[in-house]
Amino acid sequence: MIYNEFLLKRYEEMLGSRFKEFLEASRKPLPKYIRVNTLRIRPKELRRRLEEKGFELKKVMDYCFLVKKAPISIGATTEYLLGYYFLQDYSSLFPTINLDPKPGEIVWDMCAAPGGKTTHLAQLMKNQGVIVATDVRKVKSLWYNVMRMGVTNVIIYQRDAREVKYKFDKILLDAPCTGTGILRRDPTRVRVKLRDIRKASSLQKELMKTAYENLKEGGTLVYSTCSLEPEENEEVVEYALSLGFELKRAIGGEEGLLKGTVRIWPFESSGFFIAKLVRPCE
């Protein structure tokens, strides 16, 4: 069994009759997806190039493919090195899609490394406007991916997001978490205990408060984690509502334990939680 008994009991209570399906999916390798970087290439052209190399791809979104067959490592192709695509789980596209950044806006990616969502933001913004990308670690990988993907509208800072003071049009808070939704990719997450969940939830609430203080009135914040735990998800959103945020309906999966939020269970991709919040005008 890849989950510990503490986690299994939780998921059985949350999933009910779908718990067996969840366990069966957990024993299978995690499917691989690629996000096409439309700043550099059209999806149709990339698909042609990769299929000529022997890859078998299935379209799951206009610019996202499921890799059904890979004759070589998907991260070792010329196209990858040229920044034509990013290895990114299908579920992790939805935080950025929900934020819906527009060209010309000033956007903050609070916990940006290694850059999957940062470069996705730039793609949706057509390299226009400004993205401030902060992280306390892994900024080298963030910088590398920004450069590889041909992104030109990102400013990178290595600093604690809680120290930032500026007003942004939109904010993405893909918060540090226990990562129980990505256990098939990172088996170390099996060791997660209640104390780890509570510690993560405390930090997430601190980051949420910082986000509220730095978001313009009328601005949008998307909160997401790759955790399955309510303390890191719905509980943090309830805290956000107590700060003054208003909850808007998110898209991308089934409804979470809090109406309007989204949960993506790790059946066909990594597990994710997404909430869309707006700071109302006073």
DRENPA-3360 file (N, C-alpha, C; in nm, 2 decimals, always signed):
BEGIN
1 = MIYNEFLL = +0.09/-0.12/+0.00/+0.00/+0.00/+0.00/+0.09/+0.12/+0.00 ~ +0.07/+0.22/-0.09/+0.16/+0.33/-0.10/+0.12/+0.45/-0.01 ~ +0.00/+0.45/+0.04/-0.04/+0.55/+0.14/-0.03/+0.49/+0.28 ~ +0.00/+0.57/+0.38/+0.00/+0.52/+0.52/-0.14/+0.51/+0.57 ~ -0.16/+0.44/+0.68/-0.30/+0.42/+0.73/-0.37/+0.54/+0.77 ~ -0.30/+0.64/+0.82/-0.36/+0.77/+0.85/-0.43/+0.83/+0.73 ~ -0.35/+0.84/+0.62/-0.41/+0.90/+0.50/-0.52/+0.81/+0.43 ~ -0.50/+0.68/+0.44/-0.60/+0.59/+0.38/-0.74/+0.61/+0.44;
9 = KRYEEMLG = -0.74/+0.62/+0.57/-0.86/+0.64/+0.64/-0.93/+0.77/+0.60 ~ -0.85/+0.88/+0.59/-0.91/+1.01/+0.54/-0.97/+0.99/+0.40 ~ -0.90/+0.93/+0.31/-0.95/+0.93/+0.17/-1.07/+0.84/+0.16 ~ -1.07/+0.73/+0.24/-1.19/+0.65/+0.23/-1.32/+0.72/+0.28 ~ -1.30/+0.81/+0.38/-1.41/+0.89/+0.43/-1.46/+0.99/+0.32 ~ -1.36/+1.05/+0.25/-1.39/+1.15/+0.15/-1.45/+1.10/+0.02 ~ -1.40/+0.98/-0.02/-1.43/+0.92/-0.15/-1.55/+0.82/-0.14 ~ -1.57/+0.76/-0.03/-1.68/+0.67/-0.02/-1.66/+0.55/-0.12;
17 = SRFKEFLE = -1.76/+0.53/-0.21/-1.76/+0.42/-0.30/-1.65/+0.43/-0.41 ~ -1.59/+0.55/-0.42/-1.48/+0.56/-0.52/-1.35/+0.53/-0.47 ~ -1.34/+0.49/-0.34/-1.21/+0.47/-0.27/-1.13/+0.35/-0.34 ~ -1.20/+0.25/-0.38/-1.13/+0.14/-0.45/-1.07/+0.18/-0.58 ~ -1.14/+0.26/-0.66/-1.09/+0.32/-0.78/-0.97/+0.40/-0.75 ~ -0.97/+0.48/-0.65/-0.86/+0.56/-0.61/-0.73/+0.48/-0.58 ~ -0.75/+0.37/-0.50/-0.64/+0.28/-0.47/-0.58/+0.21/-0.60 ~ -0.67/+0.17/-0.69/-0.62/+0.11/-0.81/-0.54/+0.21/-0.89;
25 = ASRKPLPK = -0.59/+0.33/-0.90/-0.51/+0.43/-0.98/-0.38/+0.46/-0.91 ~ -0.38/+0.46/-0.78/-0.25/+0.49/-0.70/-0.14/+0.39/-0.73 ~ -0.18/+0.27/-0.77/-0.07/+0.17/-0.80/-0.02/+0.17/-0.94 ~ -0.07/+0.26/-1.02/-0.03/+0.27/-1.16/+0.07/+0.38/-1.18 ~ +0.16/+0.38/-1.28/+0.25/+0.49/-1.31/+0.17/+0.61/-1.34 ~ +0.21/+0.73/-1.31/+0.15/+0.85/-1.34/+0.16/+0.88/-1.48 ~ +0.05/+0.91/-1.55/+0.06/+0.95/-1.70/+0.14/+1.07/-1.71 ~ +0.21/+1.08/-1.83/+0.29/+1.20/-1.86/+0.22/+1.29/-1.96;
33 = YIRVNTLR = +0.23/+1.42/-1.93/+0.17/+1.52/-2.02/+0.27/+1.63/-2.06 ~ +0.25/+1.69/-2.17/+0.33/+1.80/-2.21/+0.24/+1.92/-2.25 ~ +0.28/+2.04/-2.20/+0.21/+2.16/-2.24/+0.29/+2.23/-2.35 ~ +0.23/+2.25/-2.46/+0.29/+2.31/-2.58/+0.31/+2.46/-2.55 ~ +0.43/+2.51/-2.58/+0.47/+2.65/-2.55/+0.43/+2.73/-2.68 ~ +0.31/+2.78/-2.69/+0.27/+2.85/-2.81/+0.34/+2.98/-2.83 ~ +0.42/+3.03/-2.74/+0.51/+3.14/-2.77/+0.62/+3.10/-2.87 ~ +0.65/+2.97/-2.89/+0.75/+2.93/-2.98/+0.70/+2.84/-3.09;
41 = IRPKELRR = +0.59/+2.77/-3.08/+0.55/+2.68/-3.18/+0.40/+2.65/-3.17 ~ +0.34/+2.62/-3.28/+0.20/+2.58/-3.28/+0.19/+2.43/-3.24 ~ +0.08/+2.40/-3.17/+0.06/+2.26/-3.12/+0.06/+2.16/-3.24 ~ +0.00/+2.19/-3.35/+0.00/+2.10/-3.46/+0.14/+2.07/-3.51 ~ +0.22/+2.17/-3.52/+0.36/+2.15/-3.57/+0.44/+2.07/-3.47 ~ +0.43/+2.09/-3.34/+0.50/+2.02/-3.24/+0.46/+1.87/-3.25 ~ +0.33/+1.85/-3.26/+0.28/+1.71/-3.26/+0.34/+1.64/-3.38 ~ +0.35/+1.70/-3.50/+0.40/+1.64/-3.62/+0.55/+1.60/-3.60;
49 = RLEEKGFE = +0.63/+1.70/-3.54/+0.77/+1.67/-3.51/+0.79/+1.56/-3.42 ~ +0.72/+1.55/-3.31/+0.74/+1.44/-3.21/+0.69/+1.31/-3.26 ~ +0.58/+1.31/-3.34/+0.53/+1.18/-3.39/+0.62/+1.13/-3.50 ~ +0.70/+1.21/-3.57/+0.80/+1.17/-3.66/+0.91/+1.10/-3.59 ~ +0.93/+1.13/-3.46/+1.04/+1.07/-3.38/+0.99/+0.94/-3.31 ~ +0.86/+0.91/-3.33/+0.81/+0.79/-3.28/+0.72/+0.80/-3.15 ~ +0.69/+0.93/-3.11/+0.61/+0.95/-3.00/+0.46/+0.93/-3.04 ~ +0.38/+0.88/-2.94/+0.24/+0.87/-2.97/+0.17/+0.97/-2.87;
57 = LKKVMDYC = +0.10/+1.06/-2.92/+0.04/+1.17/-2.84/-0.12/+1.17/-2.85 ~ -0.18/+1.21/-2.74/-0.33/+1.22/-2.75/-0.36/+1.36/-2.70 ~ -0.44/+1.43/-2.78/-0.48/+1.57/-2.74/-0.58/+1.57/-2.63 ~ -0.55/+1.65/-2.52/-0.64/+1.66/-2.41/-0.69/+1.80/-2.39 ~ -0.62/+1.89/-2.46/-0.65/+2.04/-2.45/-0.58/+2.10/-2.58 ~ -0.62/+2.22/-2.62/-0.57/+2.28/-2.74/-0.42/+2.27/-2.74 ~ -0.35/+2.30/-2.62/-0.21/+2.30/-2.62/-0.15/+2.20/-2.52 ~ -0.22/+2.09/-2.49/-0.17/+1.99/-2.40/-0.19/+1.85/-2.46;
65 = FLVKKAPI = -0.09/+1.77/-2.45/-0.10/+1.63/-2.50/-0.06/+1.53/-2.39 ~ -0.13/+1.42/-2.39/-0.10/+1.30/-2.31/+0.01/+1.22/-2.39 ~ +0.12/+1.19/-2.33/+0.22/+1.11/-2.40/+0.19/+0.96/-2.37 ~ +0.14/+0.90/-2.48/+0.10/+0.76/-2.47/+0.22/+0.66/-2.49 ~ +0.31/+0.71/-2.58/+0.43/+0.63/-2.61/+0.55/+0.72/-2.63 ~ +0.66/+0.68/-2.57/+0.78/+0.76/-2.58/+0.90/+0.68/-2.61 ~ +0.96/+0.68/-2.73/+1.08/+0.59/-2.76/+1.20/+0.64/-2.69 ~ +1.21/+0.76/-2.65/+1.32/+0.82/-2.57/+1.26/+0.90/-2.46;
73 = SIGATTEY = +1.34/+0.95/-2.37/+1.29/+1.04/-2.26/+1.23/+1.16/-2.32 ~ +1.11/+1.20/-2.27/+1.04/+1.31/-2.32/+1.11/+1.44/-2.29 ~ +1.20/+1.43/-2.19/+1.28/+1.55/-2.15/+1.42/+1.56/-2.22 ~ +1.44/+1.47/-2.32/+1.57/+1.47/-2.38/+1.57/+1.50/-2.53 ~ +1.46/+1.55/-2.58/+1.44/+1.58/-2.72/+1.50/+1.72/-2.76 ~ +1.53/+1.74/-2.88/+1.57/+1.88/-2.93/+1.46/+1.98/-2.91 ~ +1.34/+1.93/-2.93/+1.22/+2.02/-2.91/+1.21/+2.07/-2.76 ~ +1.24/+1.98/-2.67/+1.23/+2.02/-2.53/+1.34/+2.12/-2.50;
81 = LLGYYFLQ = +1.46/+2.10/-2.55/+1.57/+2.19/-2.52/+1.55/+2.32/-2.58 ~ +1.47/+2.33/-2.69/+1.44/+2.45/-2.76/+1.32/+2.53/-2.69 ~ +1.27/+2.47/-2.59/+1.16/+2.53/-2.52/+1.02/+2.52/-2.59 ~ +1.00/+2.42/-2.67/+0.88/+2.40/-2.74/+0.77/+2.35/-2.65 ~ +0.81/+2.29/-2.54/+0.71/+2.23/-2.45/+0.76/+2.22/-2.31 ~ +0.67/+2.21/-2.21/+0.70/+2.19/-2.07/+0.64/+2.06/-2.02 ~ +0.71/+1.98/-1.95/+0.66/+1.86/-1.89/+0.57/+1.91/-1.77 ~ +0.44/+1.89/-1.78/+0.35/+1.95/-1.68/+0.22/+1.86/-1.67;
89 = DYSSLFPT = +0.19/+1.82/-1.55/+0.06/+1.74/-1.53/-0.06/+1.82/-1.58 ~ -0.15/+1.75/-1.64/-0.27/+1.81/-1.69/-0.34/+1.89/-1.59 ~ -0.35/+1.83/-1.47/-0.43/+1.90/-1.36/-0.36/+2.03/-1.32 ~ -0.23/+2.04/-1.33/-0.16/+2.17/-1.29/-0.18/+2.28/-1.38 ~ -0.25/+2.26/-1.50/-0.27/+2.37/-1.59/-0.39/+2.46/-1.54 ~ -0.48/+2.40/-1.45/-0.60/+2.47/-1.42/-0.59/+2.59/-1.32 ~ -0.49/+2.59/-1.23/-0.47/+2.71/-1.15/-0.45/+2.83/-1.24 ~ -0.36/+2.82/-1.34/-0.34/+2.93/-1.43/-0.46/+2.97/-1.52;
97 = INLDPKPG = -0.52/+2.86/-1.57/-0.64/+2.88/-1.65/-0.75/+2.96/-1.57 ~ -0.77/+2.92/-1.45/-0.87/+2.99/-1.36/-0.83/+3.14/-1.34 ~ -0.70/+3.16/-1.32/-0.66/+3.30/-1.30/-0.69/+3.39/-1.42 ~ -0.67/+3.33/-1.54/-0.71/+3.40/-1.67/-0.63/+3.53/-1.68 ~ -0.50/+3.53/-1.68/-0.43/+3.65/-1.69/-0.44/+3.71/-1.83 ~ -0.44/+3.84/-1.84/-0.45/+3.91/-1.97/-0.33/+3.99/-2.01 ~ -0.30/+4.00/-2.14/-0.18/+4.09/-2.18/-0.19/+4.23/-2.11 ~ -0.08/+4.27/-2.06/-0.08/+4.41/-2.00/-0.10/+4.41/-1.85;
105 = EIVWDMCA = -0.14/+4.30/-1.79/-0.17/+4.30/-1.65/-0.04/+4.28/-1.57 ~ -0.04/+4.32/-1.44/+0.07/+4.30/-1.35/+0.03/+4.18/-1.26 ~ +0.10/+4.07/-1.27/+0.06/+3.94/-1.21/+0.18/+3.90/-1.12 ~ +0.14/+3.84/-1.00/+0.24/+3.79/-0.91/+0.22/+3.64/-0.89 ~ +0.33/+3.57/-0.93/+0.34/+3.42/-0.90/+0.42/+3.41/-0.77 ~ +0.34/+3.39/-0.66/+0.41/+3.40/-0.53/+0.51/+3.29/-0.50 ~ +0.48/+3.17/-0.54/+0.57/+3.06/-0.51/+0.60/+2.99/-0.65 ~ +0.69/+3.05/-0.72/+0.70/+3.03/-0.87/+0.78/+2.91/-0.91;
113 = APGGKTTH = +0.89/+2.87/-0.84/+0.98/+2.76/-0.89/+0.91/+2.63/-0.90 ~ +0.94/+2.55/-1.00/+1.04/+2.57/-1.10/+1.00/+2.64/-1.22 ~ +0.88/+2.69/-1.23/+0.84/+2.77/-1.34/+0.74/+2.72/-1.44 ~ +0.68/+2.61/-1.41/+0.57/+2.56/-1.50/+0.45/+2.66/-1.51 ~ +0.40/+2.70/-1.40/+0.29/+2.79/-1.40/+0.33/+2.93/-1.44 ~ +0.46/+2.97/-1.40/+0.51/+3.11/-1.45/+0.51/+3.12/-1.60 ~ +0.57/+3.01/-1.66/+0.58/+3.02/-1.81/+0.44/+3.00/-1.87 ~ +0.35/+2.93/-1.81/+0.21/+2.92/-1.86/+0.14/+3.05/-1.85;
121 = LAQLMKNQ = +0.16/+3.13/-1.74/+0.11/+3.26/-1.73/+0.16/+3.35/-1.85 ~ +0.29/+3.35/-1.87/+0.34/+3.43/-1.98/+0.28/+3.39/-2.12 ~ +0.26/+3.26/-2.13/+0.20/+3.21/-2.26/+0.06/+3.27/-2.28 ~ -0.02/+3.27/-2.17/-0.15/+3.32/-2.18/-0.15/+3.47/-2.20 ~ -0.05/+3.54/-2.15/-0.04/+3.68/-2.16/+0.03/+3.73/-2.28 ~ +0.07/+3.63/-2.37/+0.14/+3.66/-2.49/+0.27/+3.74/-2.47 ~ +0.34/+3.71/-2.36/+0.46/+3.78/-2.32/+0.44/+3.93/-2.31 ~ +0.32/+3.97/-2.28/+0.29/+4.12/-2.26/+0.25/+4.14/-2.11;
129 = GVIVATDV = +0.27/+4.26/-2.06/+0.25/+4.28/-1.92/+0.37/+4.24/-1.84 ~ +0.35/+4.22/-1.71/+0.46/+4.19/-1.62/+0.42/+4.08/-1.52 ~ +0.51/+3.98/-1.51/+0.49/+3.87/-1.41/+0.60/+3.88/-1.31 ~ +0.57/+3.91/-1.18/+0.67/+3.90/-1.08/+0.67/+3.76/-1.02 ~ +0.78/+3.69/-1.03/+0.79/+3.55/-0.98/+0.89/+3.55/-0.87 ~ +0.83/+3.51/-0.75/+0.92/+3.50/-0.63/+0.92/+3.35/-0.58 ~ +1.03/+3.32/-0.52/+1.05/+3.19/-0.45/+1.17/+3.20/-0.36 ~ +1.16/+3.12/-0.25/+1.28/+3.12/-0.16/+1.38/+3.02/-0.20;
137 = RKVKSLWY = +1.35/+2.94/-0.30/+1.44/+2.83/-0.34/+1.43/+2.80/-0.48 ~ +1.52/+2.72/-0.54/+1.51/+2.67/-0.68/+1.50/+2.78/-0.78 ~ +1.55/+2.90/-0.75/+1.53/+3.01/-0.85/+1.62/+2.98/-0.98 ~ +1.72/+2.90/-0.96/+1.80/+2.87/-1.08/+1.72/+2.79/-1.18 ~ +1.64/+2.69/-1.13/+1.56/+2.62/-1.22/+1.45/+2.71/-1.28 ~ +1.40/+2.80/-1.20/+1.30/+2.89/-1.25/+1.36/+2.98/-1.36 ~ +1.48/+3.03/-1.34/+1.54/+3.12/-1.44/+1.57/+3.04/-1.57 ~ +1.62/+2.91/-1.55/+1.65/+2.83/-1.67/+1.52/+2.81/-1.75;
145 = NVMRMGVT = +1.41/+2.77/-1.69/+1.29/+2.74/-1.76/+1.23/+2.87/-1.83 ~ +1.24/+2.98/-1.76/+1.19/+3.11/-1.82/+1.27/+3.14/-1.95 ~ +1.40/+3.12/-1.94/+1.49/+3.14/-2.06/+1.46/+3.04/-2.17 ~ +1.45/+2.91/-2.13/+1.43/+2.81/-2.23/+1.30/+2.83/-2.30 ~ +1.20/+2.87/-2.23/+1.07/+2.89/-2.30/+1.05/+3.02/-2.37 ~ +1.15/+3.10/-2.37/+1.14/+3.23/-2.45/+1.05/+3.33/-2.38 ~ +1.04/+3.33/-2.25/+0.96/+3.42/-2.18/+1.04/+3.55/-2.15 ~ +0.97/+3.66/-2.18/+1.04/+3.79/-2.17/+0.98/+3.89/-2.07;
153 = NVIIYQRD = +0.87/+3.85/-2.01/+0.79/+3.95/-1.93/+0.79/+3.91/-1.78 ~ +0.90/+3.84/-1.74/+0.91/+3.79/-1.60/+1.02/+3.85/-1.53 ~ +1.00/+3.90/-1.41/+1.10/+3.95/-1.32/+1.11/+3.85/-1.20 ~ +1.23/+3.79/-1.18/+1.25/+3.69/-1.08/+1.32/+3.75/-0.96 ~ +1.26/+3.72/-0.84/+1.32/+3.75/-0.71/+1.33/+3.63/-0.62 ~ +1.45/+3.61/-0.56/+1.46/+3.51/-0.46/+1.44/+3.57/-0.33 ~ +1.32/+3.55/-0.28/+1.28/+3.61/-0.15/+1.15/+3.54/-0.10 ~ +1.13/+3.56/+0.03/+1.01/+3.51/+0.09/+0.89/+3.59/+0.05;
161 = AREVKYKF = +0.79/+3.53/+0.00/+0.67/+3.61/-0.05/+0.61/+3.69/+0.06 ~ +0.63/+3.66/+0.18/+0.57/+3.73/+0.29/+0.63/+3.87/+0.31 ~ +0.74/+3.89/+0.24/+0.81/+4.02/+0.26/+0.78/+4.12/+0.15 ~ +0.70/+4.07/+0.05/+0.67/+4.16/-0.07/+0.56/+4.26/-0.03 ~ +0.57/+4.38/-0.08/+0.47/+4.48/-0.06/+0.45/+4.56/-0.20 ~ +0.34/+4.52/-0.27/+0.31/+4.59/-0.39/+0.16/+4.55/-0.43 ~ +0.10/+4.63/-0.51/-0.04/+4.60/-0.55/-0.04/+4.54/-0.69 ~ -0.10/+4.42/-0.70/-0.10/+4.35/-0.82/-0.25/+4.33/-0.88;
169 = DKILLDAP = -0.26/+4.32/-1.01/-0.39/+4.30/-1.07/-0.44/+4.16/-1.04 ~ -0.35/+4.06/-1.05/-0.39/+3.92/-1.02/-0.27/+3.85/-0.95 ~ -0.31/+3.75/-0.87/-0.21/+3.68/-0.79/-0.23/+3.53/-0.81 ~ -0.13/+3.45/-0.83/-0.14/+3.31/-0.82/-0.06/+3.26/-0.70 ~ -0.13/+3.20/-0.61/-0.07/+3.14/-0.49/-0.08/+2.99/-0.50 ~ +0.02/+2.93/-0.56/+0.03/+2.78/-0.57/+0.12/+2.75/-0.45 ~ +0.06/+2.72/-0.34/+0.12/+2.73/-0.21/+0.21/+2.60/-0.18 ~ +0.32/+2.62/-0.10/+0.39/+2.50/-0.05/+0.29/+2.41/+0.03;
177 = CTGTGILR = +0.30/+2.28/+0.01/+0.21/+2.20/+0.07/+0.27/+2.06/+0.10 ~ +0.19/+1.97/+0.16/+0.24/+1.84/+0.19/+0.25/+1.75/+0.06 ~ +0.19/+1.79/-0.05/+0.21/+1.72/-0.17/+0.15/+1.58/-0.18 ~ +0.04/+1.56/-0.10/-0.01/+1.42/-0.10/-0.08/+1.39/-0.23 ~ -0.11/+1.48/-0.32/-0.17/+1.46/-0.45/-0.07/+1.41/-0.55 ~ +0.06/+1.42/-0.52/+0.16/+1.38/-0.62/+0.24/+1.26/-0.57 ~ +0.19/+1.18/-0.48/+0.26/+1.07/-0.43/+0.31/+0.97/-0.53 ~ +0.24/+0.96/-0.64/+0.28/+0.87/-0.75/+0.41/+0.92/-0.82;
185 = RDPTRVRV = +0.43/+1.04/-0.81/+0.55/+1.10/-0.86/+0.66/+1.11/-0.76 ~ +0.62/+1.13/-0.63/+0.72/+1.15/-0.52/+0.67/+1.06/-0.41 ~ +0.72/+0.94/-0.40/+0.68/+0.84/-0.30/+0.71/+0.89/-0.16 ~ +0.80/+0.98/-0.14/+0.84/+1.03/+0.00/+0.72/+1.09/+0.07 ~ +0.62/+1.13/-0.01/+0.50/+1.19/+0.05/+0.42/+1.10/+0.14 ~ +0.45/+0.97/+0.13/+0.38/+0.87/+0.20/+0.40/+0.89/+0.35 ~ +0.50/+0.96/+0.39/+0.54/+0.97/+0.53/+0.46/+1.09/+0.60 ~ +0.37/+1.16/+0.53/+0.30/+1.27/+0.58/+0.21/+1.24/+0.70;
193 = KLRDIRKA = +0.23/+1.32/+0.80/+0.15/+1.30/+0.93/+0.06/+1.42/+0.95 ~ -0.02/+1.41/+1.05/-0.11/+1.53/+1.08/-0.03/+1.65/+1.12 ~ +0.08/+1.64/+1.19/+0.16/+1.75/+1.23/+0.22/+1.83/+1.10 ~ +0.25/+1.75/+1.00/+0.30/+1.81/+0.87/+0.19/+1.89/+0.81 ~ +0.07/+1.83/+0.81/-0.05/+1.90/+0.75/-0.08/+2.03/+0.82 ~ -0.08/+2.03/+0.95/-0.10/+2.15/+1.03/+0.00/+2.26/+1.01 ~ +0.13/+2.21/+1.00/+0.24/+2.31/+0.97/+0.22/+2.37/+0.84 ~ +0.19/+2.30/+0.74/+0.17/+2.35/+0.60/+0.05/+2.45/+0.60;
201 = SSLQKELM = -0.06/+2.41/+0.67/-0.18/+2.50/+0.67/-0.15/+2.63/+0.74 ~ -0.07/+2.63/+0.84/-0.03/+2.76/+0.91/+0.05/+2.85/+0.81 ~ +0.14/+2.79/+0.74/+0.22/+2.87/+0.64/+0.13/+2.92/+0.53 ~ +0.04/+2.84/+0.48/-0.05/+2.87/+0.37/-0.14/+2.99/+0.41 ~ -0.19/+2.99/+0.54/-0.27/+3.11/+0.58/-0.19/+3.24/+0.59 ~ -0.06/+3.23/+0.63/+0.02/+3.34/+0.63/+0.04/+3.40/+0.49 ~ +0.06/+3.31/+0.39/+0.07/+3.35/+0.25/-0.06/+3.41/+0.20 ~ -0.17/+3.35/+0.24/-0.30/+3.40/+0.20/-0.32/+3.55/+0.25;
209 = KTAYENLK = -0.28/+3.57/+0.37/-0.29/+3.71/+0.43/-0.21/+3.81/+0.35 ~ -0.09/+3.76/+0.32/+0.00/+3.85/+0.24/-0.06/+3.87/+0.10 ~ -0.12/+3.77/+0.04/-0.18/+3.79/-0.09/-0.30/+3.89/-0.09 ~ -0.38/+3.88/+0.02/-0.49/+3.98/+0.03/-0.44/+4.12/+0.04 ~ -0.33/+4.14/+0.12/-0.28/+4.27/+0.14/-0.21/+4.33/+0.01 ~ -0.17/+4.24/-0.08/-0.10/+4.29/-0.20/-0.19/+4.28/-0.33 ~ -0.31/+4.25/-0.31/-0.40/+4.24/-0.43/-0.49/+4.37/-0.44 ~ -0.49/+4.42/-0.56/-0.58/+4.54/-0.58/-0.72/+4.51/-0.56;
217 = EGGTLVYS = -0.80/+4.61/-0.52/-0.94/+4.59/-0.51/-1.00/+4.55/-0.65 ~ -1.09/+4.45/-0.65/-1.14/+4.40/-0.77/-1.05/+4.30/-0.84 ~ -0.93/+4.27/-0.78/-0.84/+4.18/-0.84/-0.87/+4.04/-0.80 ~ -0.81/+3.94/-0.88/-0.84/+3.80/-0.86/-0.72/+3.73/-0.81 ~ -0.74/+3.64/-0.72/-0.64/+3.55/-0.67/-0.68/+3.40/-0.69 ~ -0.59/+3.32/-0.74/-0.62/+3.18/-0.74/-0.53/+3.11/-0.64 ~ -0.59/+3.03/-0.56/-0.52/+2.95/-0.46/-0.52/+2.81/-0.50 ~ -0.40/+2.74/-0.50/-0.40/+2.60/-0.54/-0.29/+2.53/-0.46;
225 = TCSLEPEE = -0.31/+2.40/-0.44/-0.21/+2.31/-0.38/-0.22/+2.17/-0.46 ~ -0.11/+2.09/-0.44/-0.12/+1.96/-0.49/-0.13/+1.86/-0.37 ~ -0.21/+1.91/-0.27/-0.24/+1.83/-0.15/-0.39/+1.79/-0.16 ~ -0.42/+1.68/-0.10/-0.56/+1.63/-0.09/-0.62/+1.66/+0.05 ~ -0.55/+1.73/+0.13/-0.59/+1.75/+0.27/-0.68/+1.87/+0.29 ~ -0.80/+1.86/+0.36/-0.89/+1.97/+0.38/-0.83/+2.08/+0.46 ~ -0.74/+2.05/+0.55/-0.67/+2.16/+0.63/-0.59/+2.25/+0.54 ~ -0.54/+2.20/+0.43/-0.45/+2.28/+0.34/-0.54/+2.34/+0.23;
233 = NEEVVEYA = -0.66/+2.30/+0.22/-0.74/+2.35/+0.10/-0.86/+2.43/+0.15 ~ -0.97/+2.36/+0.18/-1.10/+2.43/+0.21/-1.08/+2.51/+0.34 ~ -1.00/+2.46/+0.44/-0.98/+2.54/+0.56/-0.91/+2.67/+0.53 ~ -0.81/+2.67/+0.44/-0.74/+2.79/+0.41/-0.83/+2.89/+0.33 ~ -0.92/+2.83/+0.25/-1.01/+2.92/+0.17/-1.11/+2.98/+0.27 ~ -1.16/+2.91/+0.37/-1.25/+2.97/+0.47/-1.17/+3.08/+0.55 ~ -1.05/+3.06/+0.57/-0.97/+3.17/+0.63/-0.96/+3.29/+0.54 ~ -0.94/+3.27/+0.41/-0.94/+3.37/+0.31/-1.07/+3.45/+0.31;
241 = LSLGFELK = -1.18/+3.38/+0.33/-1.31/+3.45/+0.33/-1.32/+3.54/+0.45 ~ -1.26/+3.49/+0.56/-1.27/+3.57/+0.69/-1.18/+3.70/+0.67 ~ -1.09/+3.70/+0.58/-1.01/+3.82/+0.55/-1.08/+3.93/+0.47 ~ -1.18/+3.88/+0.40/-1.26/+3.97/+0.31/-1.27/+3.93/+0.17 ~ -1.21/+3.82/+0.13/-1.22/+3.77/-0.01/-1.36/+3.72/-0.03 ~ -1.40/+3.72/-0.16/-1.52/+3.66/-0.21/-1.48/+3.54/-0.29 ~ -1.56/+3.43/-0.28/-1.53/+3.31/-0.36/-1.61/+3.30/-0.49 ~ -1.54/+3.28/-0.60/-1.60/+3.26/-0.73/-1.58/+3.12/-0.77;
249 = RAIGGEEG = -1.67/+3.07/-0.86/-1.67/+2.93/-0.90/-1.54/+2.90/-0.98 ~ -1.47/+2.80/-0.94/-1.35/+2.76/-1.02/-1.39/+2.64/-1.12 ~ -1.31/+2.62/-1.22/-1.33/+2.51/-1.31/-1.21/+2.42/-1.32 ~ -1.23/+2.30/-1.37/-1.12/+2.20/-1.39/-1.14/+2.07/-1.33 ~ -1.24/+2.05/-1.25/-1.26/+1.92/-1.18/-1.40/+1.91/-1.11 ~ -1.41/+1.82/-1.02/-1.53/+1.81/-0.94/-1.53/+1.91/-0.82 ~ -1.65/+1.94/-0.78/-1.66/+2.04/-0.67/-1.60/+1.99/-0.54 ~ -1.52/+2.08/-0.47/-1.46/+2.04/-0.35/-1.55/+2.03/-0.23;
257 = LLKGTVRI = -1.50/+2.02/-0.11/-1.58/+2.01/+0.01/-1.65/+2.14/+0.04 ~ -1.60/+2.25/-0.02/-1.65/+2.39/-0.01/-1.71/+2.43/-0.14 ~ -1.84/+2.46/-0.15/-1.90/+2.49/-0.28/-1.83/+2.60/-0.35 ~ -1.80/+2.58/-0.48/-1.73/+2.67/-0.57/-1.58/+2.64/-0.59 ~ -1.53/+2.56/-0.50/-1.39/+2.51/-0.51/-1.38/+2.39/-0.60 ~ -1.26/+2.35/-0.64/-1.24/+2.23/-0.73/-1.14/+2.14/-0.67 ~ -1.17/+2.01/-0.67/-1.08/+1.91/-0.64/-1.06/+1.82/-0.76 ~ -0.93/+1.79/-0.79/-0.89/+1.70/-0.89/-0.83/+1.58/-0.83;
265 = WPFESSGF = -0.90/+1.47/-0.82/-0.84/+1.35/-0.75/-0.74/+1.28/-0.85 ~ -0.64/+1.22/-0.79/-0.53/+1.16/-0.88/-0.56/+1.03/-0.95 ~ -0.66/+1.04/-1.04/-0.70/+0.92/-1.11/-0.62/+0.92/-1.25 ~ -0.63/+1.03/-1.32/-0.56/+1.04/-1.45/-0.45/+1.14/-1.45 ~ -0.43/+1.21/-1.35/-0.32/+1.31/-1.33/-0.30/+1.33/-1.19 ~ -0.21/+1.42/-1.15/-0.18/+1.45/-1.01/-0.30/+1.51/-0.94 ~ -0.31/+1.49/-0.81/-0.42/+1.55/-0.74/-0.40/+1.70/-0.72 ~ -0.51/+1.78/-0.73/-0.50/+1.92/-0.71/-0.62/+1.98/-0.65;
273 = FIAKLVRP = -0.60/+2.09/-0.58/-0.71/+2.17/-0.53/-0.70/+2.31/-0.58 ~ -0.82/+2.37/-0.62/-0.82/+2.51/-0.68/-0.93/+2.59/-0.62 ~ -0.90/+2.71/-0.59/-1.01/+2.81/-0.54/-0.98/+2.94/-0.61 ~ -1.09/+3.01/-0.66/-1.08/+3.14/-0.72/-1.14/+3.24/-0.63 ~ -1.06/+3.34/-0.59/-1.11/+3.44/-0.50/-1.09/+3.58/-0.55 ~ -1.18/+3.67/-0.51/-1.17/+3.81/-0.56/-1.17/+3.90/-0.44 ~ -1.09/+4.00/-0.44/-1.09/+4.11/-0.33/-1.19/+4.21/-0.38 ~ -1.30/+4.23/-0.31/-1.41/+4.32/-0.35/-1.37/+4.46/-0.34;
281 = CE = -1.43/+4.55/-0.42/-1.40/+4.69/-0.41/-1.48/+4.75/-0.29 ~ -1.42/+4.83/-0.21/-1.48/+4.89/-0.09/-1.56/+5.01/-0.13;
% end
